[in-house]
Amino acid sequence: MANVLSKGALFPPALTNELINKVRGKSSLAALADSEPVRFNGSTLFTFALDKEVDVVAENGAKSNGGATVGTVSITPVKIEYGLRVSDEFVRASEEIQLQYLRAFSEGFARKAARGLDIMAFHGFNPRTGAASTVIGTNHADSQVTQTVTFTAADPEANVEAAIALVDANEHEVTGLAMAPAFRAALAAMKKGTSSNESLFPELAWGNNPGTIRGLRADTNATVSFNSSADRAILGNFRDYFRWGYAAEIPLEVIQYGNPDNDAEAGDLKGHNQVYLRAEAYIGWAILDPSAFARIITT
């Protein structure tokens, strides 16, 4: 009988691809911004902006210096992990049964990794504890994006227009909108007029998440307002000024002895006929220009 996994193995390539695809489908940031591979030791991105407009030069006229501003932004991957105990029948099962275990585990891990990306990059929280992470520091939208609009439930569309105006003033375009369920509900409740019962945004009725609103890419996700965050929506140029990525290899460890989750009540694995599955992933992100974004918040 062939074992699919041994200690220190990797997710099979097919499951790795499925996992990453599911992350893209569950994370607002992954839905609104393109990804690129992340090195384990991090990478540096260069930002390059021409300072002035082009110059009209007369025949035989003198040319002047336009100038440029060059900066760097680092993407340092953060390691995330998830583990759980399963019956030791896993290590004795056929290859087909082991793959069923792994497929279920990879689907769950993908959902948690996707939520984790949003929670970390939006708020700087450790997703498990809900507390600010010293590992993440200030590398998150709540810290870096200082342009804000106060949320008004009666007119969230005006909030969006005001936030767009802030981004426009910095000569950036808005390519995406991530919104909390409360903000989506406020938009869905808007009517075409004070005496009309016709919805202004019918595509948002009954909790729908259509993917675009008036041509703008949009995603609804509870991660935007995670752990009582003041954020109700974040919009801006996700396409050009937010970068995220993951390491292609996702290690999976099968632990057969000890107490790897430090759970005194659960006790030793061998004593309870259990093994421990632990998956790890390396995810990195960077906001290249905070002025390309605005947040709609409660006060």
VOGUPA-967832 format. One record per residue (C-alpha): residue number from 0; residue in one letter; chain; z negated, y negated, x. Coordinates in Angstrom, 1 decimal, decimal comma. Last residue first. Example, Ala and Ser with C-alpha at 12.3 -4.5 7.8 and 13.67 -1.06 7.14 Angstrom:
BEGIN
  num  residuo  cadena      c3      c2      c1
    1        S       A    -7,1     1,1    13,7
    0        A       A    -7,8     4,5    12,3
***
This chain:
BEGIN
  num  residuo  cadena      c3      c2      c1
  298        T       A   -14,0   -57,0   -16,7
  297        T       A   -11,3   -54,5   -17,6
  296        I       A    -8,3   -54,2   -15,3
  295        I       A    -4,5   -54,5   -15,2
  294        R       A    -3,5   -54,0   -11,5
  293        A       A    -0,7   -55,6    -9,6
  292        F       A     1,6   -54,3    -6,9
  291        A       A     4,2   -55,5    -4,4
  290        S       A     1,6   -57,8    -2,8
  289        P       A    -0,1   -54,7    -1,5
  288        D       A     2,7   -54,1     0,9
  287        L       A     3,2   -50,7     2,6
  286        I       A     0,6   -48,9     0,5
  285        A       A     0,1   -45,6     2,4
  284        W       A    -0,3   -41,9     1,6
  283        G       A    -1,3   -38,6     3,2
  282        I       A    -2,0   -35,1     1,8
  281        Y       A    -3,0   -32,0     3,9
  280        A       A    -3,6   -28,9     1,8
  279        E       A    -6,3   -26,2     1,8
  278        A       A    -6,7   -23,1    -0,2
  277        R       A    -9,8   -20,9    -0,3
  276        L       A   -10,0   -17,5    -2,1
  275        Y       A   -13,4   -15,8    -1,9
  274        V       A   -14,0   -12,1    -2,2
  273        Q       A   -16,5   -10,4    -4,5
  272        N       A   -18,3    -7,1    -4,9
  271        H       A   -21,6    -8,9    -5,5
  270        G       A   -23,4    -7,9    -2,3
  269        K       A   -20,2    -8,3    -0,3
  268        L       A   -19,9   -11,9    -1,4
  267        D       A   -23,5   -12,9    -0,5
  266        G       A   -25,4   -15,1    -3,0
  265        A       A   -24,3   -16,7    -6,2
  264        E       A   -27,6   -18,6    -6,6
  263        A       A   -27,6   -19,8    -3,0
  262        D       A   -24,1   -21,2    -3,3
  261        N       A   -23,0   -22,4     0,1
  260        D       A   -19,3   -21,9    -0,9
  259        P       A   -18,6   -19,6     2,0
  258        N       A   -21,6   -17,2     1,4
  257        G       A   -21,0   -14,3     3,6
  256        Y       A   -18,2   -11,7     3,7
  255        Q       A   -14,7   -11,1     2,3
  254        I       A   -12,9   -14,4     2,8
  253        V       A    -9,3   -14,6     1,9
  252        E       A    -7,9   -17,8     3,3
  251        L       A    -4,8   -19,7     2,1
  250        P       A    -3,1   -22,2     4,2
  249        I       A    -0,5   -24,6     2,7
  248        E       A     2,4   -25,2     5,1
  247        A       A     4,7   -28,1     4,2
  246        A       A     2,2   -30,8     5,0
  245        Y       A     2,1   -33,4     2,3
  244        G       A     3,6   -36,8     1,5
  243        W       A     3,0   -40,2     0,2
  242        R       A     4,7   -43,6     0,5
  241        F       A     4,3   -46,7    -1,6
  240        Y       A     6,3   -49,8    -1,0
  239        D       A     9,9   -49,0    -1,8
  238        R       A     9,9   -46,8    -4,9
  237        F       A     6,3   -47,7    -6,1
  236        N       A     7,4   -51,3    -6,5
  235        G       A     4,7   -52,5    -9,0
  234        L       A     2,4   -51,4   -11,8
  233        I       A    -1,1   -50,3   -12,1
  232        A       A    -2,7   -49,9   -15,5
  231        R       A    -6,2   -49,6   -17,1
  230        D       A    -8,2   -50,0   -14,0
  229        A       A   -11,9   -50,8   -14,3
  228        S       A   -12,8   -47,3   -13,1
  227        S       A   -15,1   -45,3   -15,4
  226        N       A   -14,9   -42,1   -13,3
  225        F       A   -11,1   -42,0   -13,5
  224        S       A    -9,3   -44,9   -15,2
  223        V       A    -5,9   -44,3   -13,6
  222        T       A    -6,6   -40,6   -13,2
  221        A       A    -6,4   -40,2   -17,0
  220        N       A    -2,6   -40,3   -16,7
  219        T       A     0,2   -41,9   -18,5
  218        D       A     3,5   -42,3   -16,6
  217        A       A     6,1   -45,0   -16,7
  216        R       A     9,6   -45,6   -15,3
  215        L       A    10,9   -48,9   -16,7
  214        G       A    13,9   -48,7   -19,0
  213        R       A    12,1   -50,1   -22,0
  212        I       A     9,3   -47,6   -21,5
  211        T       A    10,2   -44,5   -19,4
  210        G       A     8,7   -41,1   -18,8
  209        P       A     8,2   -40,4   -22,5
  208        N       A     4,4   -39,7   -22,4
  207        N       A     3,7   -39,1   -26,1
  206        G       A     0,1   -39,4   -27,3
  205        W       A     0,9   -39,4   -31,0
  204        A       A     3,3   -42,4   -30,8
  203        L       A     4,4   -43,7   -27,4
  202        E       A     8,2   -43,5   -28,2
  201        P       A     7,5   -45,7   -31,3
  200        F       A     6,7   -48,7   -29,1
  199        L       A     6,8   -51,8   -31,4
  198        S       A     5,6   -49,6   -34,3
  197        E       A     6,7   -50,6   -37,8
  196        N       A     3,8   -51,4   -40,0
  195        S       A     4,9   -55,0   -40,3
  194        S       A     3,0   -58,0   -41,6
  193        T       A     1,7   -59,2   -38,3
  192        G       A     5,0   -58,3   -36,6
  191        K       A     6,7   -55,5   -34,6
  190        K       A     3,4   -53,5   -34,4
  189        M       A     1,3   -52,6   -31,4
  188        A       A    -0,8   -49,5   -31,7
  187        A       A     1,3   -47,5   -29,2
  186        L       A     0,7   -50,2   -26,6
  185        A       A    -3,1   -49,9   -27,1
  184        A       A    -2,9   -46,1   -27,0
  183        R       A    -1,0   -46,3   -23,7
  182        F       A    -3,7   -48,6   -22,3
  181        A       A    -6,5   -46,3   -23,4
  180        P       A    -4,6   -43,3   -21,9
  179        A       A    -4,6   -44,9   -18,5
  178        M       A    -1,3   -46,4   -17,2
  177        A       A     1,0   -45,9   -14,2
  176        L       A     4,0   -48,3   -14,3
  175        G       A     7,1   -48,1   -12,1
  174        T       A     9,9   -49,9   -10,4
  173        V       A     8,7   -53,5   -10,4
  172        E       A    10,7   -55,8    -8,2
  171        H       A     9,3   -57,9    -5,3
  170        E       A     9,8   -61,5    -4,6
  169        N       A     6,1   -62,3    -4,3
  168        A       A     6,2   -64,3    -7,5
  167        D       A     7,9   -61,2    -9,2
  166        V       A     4,8   -59,2    -8,5
  165        L       A     2,5   -61,7   -10,2
  164        A       A     5,1   -62,1   -13,1
  163        I       A     5,1   -58,3   -13,6
  162        A       A     1,3   -58,5   -14,1
  161        A       A     1,7   -61,2   -16,7
  160        E       A     4,4   -59,3   -18,5
  159        V       A     2,3   -56,1   -18,5
  158        N       A    -0,7   -58,0   -19,9
  157        A       A     1,5   -59,5   -22,6
  156        E       A     2,4   -56,0   -23,6
  155        P       A    -1,3   -55,1   -23,7
  154        D       A    -1,8   -57,6   -26,6
  153        A       A    -4,8   -56,7   -28,8
  152        A       A    -6,4   -54,4   -26,2
  151        T       A    -6,6   -57,3   -23,7
  150        F       A    -6,8   -56,2   -20,1
  149        T       A    -7,5   -58,8   -17,5
  148        V       A    -4,7   -59,2   -14,9
  147        T       A    -5,1   -58,5   -11,2
  146        Q       A    -3,5   -59,2    -7,9
  145        T       A    -6,0   -57,8    -5,3
  144        V       A    -4,2   -54,6    -4,5
  143        Q       A    -5,9   -53,3    -1,3
  142        S       A    -9,3   -52,1    -2,4
  141        D       A    -8,5   -50,7    -5,9
  140        A       A    -5,1   -49,5    -4,5
  139        H       A    -6,5   -47,2    -1,9
  138        N       A    -6,8   -46,9     1,9
  137        T       A   -10,1   -48,8     2,1
  136        G       A   -12,2   -45,9     3,4
  135        I       A   -10,5   -42,6     2,8
  134        V       A   -12,9   -40,6     5,0
  133        T       A   -15,8   -42,7     3,8
  132        S       A   -15,1   -41,4     0,3
  131        A       A   -16,3   -43,4    -2,7
  130        A       A   -18,1   -41,2    -5,2
  129        G       A   -16,5   -39,1    -8,0
  128        T       A   -18,1   -36,0    -6,4
  127        R       A   -15,1   -33,6    -6,7
  126        P       A   -12,3   -36,2    -6,5
  125        N       A   -13,7   -38,0    -3,4
  124        F       A   -13,0   -41,5    -4,5
  123        G       A   -10,7   -44,1    -2,9
  122        H       A    -9,6   -45,5    -6,2
  121        F       A    -5,8   -45,2    -6,7
  120        A       A    -5,0   -43,2    -3,6
  119        M       A    -7,9   -40,8    -3,8
  118        I       A    -7,9   -40,3    -7,6
  117        D       A    -4,1   -40,1    -7,7
  116        L       A    -3,8   -37,5    -4,9
  115        G       A    -6,7   -35,5    -6,3
  114        R       A    -5,2   -35,2    -9,8
  113        A       A    -2,1   -33,7    -8,1
  112        A       A    -4,2   -31,4    -5,9
  111        K       A    -6,2   -30,3    -8,9
  110        R       A    -3,1   -29,4   -10,9
  109        A       A    -1,5   -27,7    -7,9
  108        F       A    -4,7   -25,7    -7,3
  107        G       A    -4,7   -24,4   -10,8
  106        E       A    -1,0   -23,3   -10,6
  105        S       A    -1,7   -21,8    -7,1
  104        F       A    -4,6   -19,8    -8,4
  103        A       A    -2,6   -18,3   -11,3
  102        R       A     0,3   -17,5    -9,0
  101        L       A    -2,1   -16,0    -6,5
  100        Y       A    -3,8   -13,7    -8,9
   99        Q       A    -0,5   -12,6   -10,3
   98        L       A     0,8   -12,1    -6,7
   97        Q       A    -2,2    -9,8    -6,0
   96        I       A    -1,3    -7,7    -9,1
   95        E       A     2,3    -7,2    -7,9
   94        E       A     1,2    -6,3    -4,4
   93        S       A    -1,1    -3,6    -5,7
   92        A       A    -4,8    -4,2    -5,9
   91        R       A    -7,4    -3,3    -3,3
   90        V       A    -7,9    -6,9    -2,0
   89        F       A    -8,0    -8,4    -5,5
   88        E       A   -10,4    -5,7    -6,8
   87        D       A   -12,9    -7,6    -4,7
   86        S       A   -13,6    -9,6    -7,9
   85        V       A   -12,9   -13,4    -7,5
   84        R       A   -14,8   -16,3    -6,1
   83        L       A   -13,3   -19,7    -5,9
   82        G       A   -12,1   -22,2    -3,4
   81        Y       A   -10,4   -25,6    -3,3
   80        E       A    -9,7   -27,8    -0,3
   79        I       A    -8,4   -31,2     0,6
   78        K       A    -7,5   -32,5     4,1
   77        V       A    -6,6   -36,1     4,3
   76        P       A    -3,4   -37,0     6,1
   75        T       A    -3,2   -40,3     8,1
   74        I       A    -0,3   -42,5     7,1
   73        S       A    -0,4   -45,6     9,3
   72        V       A     1,2   -48,9     8,4
   71        T       A     2,9   -51,1    11,1
   70        G       A     4,1   -54,7    11,1
   69        V       A     7,2   -56,7    12,0
   68        T       A     7,8   -60,2    10,8
   67        A       A    11,3   -61,6    11,5
   66        G       A    12,8   -64,8    12,7
   65        G       A    15,8   -66,8    11,4
   64        N       A    16,6   -68,6    14,7
   63        S       A    19,0   -71,4    14,5
   62        K       A    22,8   -71,6    15,1
   61        A       A    24,5   -74,8    16,3
   60        G       A    27,7   -76,0    14,7
   59        N       A    31,2   -75,5    16,3
   58        E       A    32,5   -75,0    12,7
   57        A       A    29,6   -75,5    10,4
   56        V       A    26,8   -72,9    10,1
   55        V       A    25,3   -71,9     6,8
   54        D       A    22,0   -70,0     7,5
   53        V       A    20,8   -66,8     5,9
   52        E       A    17,3   -67,0     4,3
   51        K       A    14,1   -66,9     6,3
   50        D       A    11,4   -64,5     7,4
   49        L       A    13,3   -61,2     7,7
   48        A       A    10,9   -58,4     6,9
   47        F       A    10,2   -55,2     8,8
   46        T       A     7,5   -52,7     8,1
   45        F       A     7,1   -49,8    10,6
   44        L       A     5,6   -46,6     9,5
   43        T       A     3,2   -44,7    11,7
   42        S       A     2,5   -40,9    11,4
   41        G       A    -0,4   -38,6    11,1
   40        N       A    -1,7   -35,8    13,3
   39        F       A    -1,0   -33,1    10,7
   38        R       A     2,5   -34,6    10,2
   37        V       A     3,4   -35,6     6,7
   36        P       A     6,7   -34,7     5,0
   35        E       A     8,2   -37,4     2,7
   34        S       A     7,6   -38,1    -1,0
   33        D       A     9,3   -40,4    -3,4
   32        A       A     7,2   -42,6    -5,7
   31        L       A     6,8   -42,8    -9,5
   30        A       A     6,2   -39,1   -10,3
   29        A       A     4,2   -38,4    -7,2
   28        L       A     2,0   -41,4    -8,0
   27        S       A     1,5   -40,3   -11,6
   26        S       A     0,5   -36,8   -10,5
   25        K       A     1,1   -33,9   -12,7
   24        G       A     4,8   -33,1   -12,4
   23        R       A     5,1   -33,8    -8,7
   22        V       A     2,1   -31,6    -8,1
   21        K       A     3,8   -28,8   -10,1
   20        N       A     6,8   -29,0    -7,8
   19        I       A     4,5   -28,7    -4,8
   18        L       A     2,9   -25,6    -6,1
   17        E       A     6,1   -23,9    -7,1
   16        N       A     7,5   -24,5    -3,6
   15        T       A     4,4   -23,0    -2,0
   14        L       A     4,5   -20,1    -4,4
   13        A       A     8,0   -19,2    -3,3
   12        P       A     7,1   -19,7     0,4
   11        P       A     4,1   -17,2     0,2
   10        F       A     0,9   -19,1     0,5
    9        L       A    -0,3   -18,8     4,1
    8        A       A    -2,5   -16,2     5,8
    7        G       A    -5,8   -16,8     7,5
    6        K       A    -7,4   -13,6     6,4
    5        S       A    -4,9   -11,1     5,0
    4        L       A    -2,5   -11,5     2,2
    3        V       A     0,3    -9,6     0,4
    2        N       A    -1,3    -6,3     1,3
    1        A       A     1,1    -3,3     1,5
    0        M       A     0,0     0,0     0,0
***
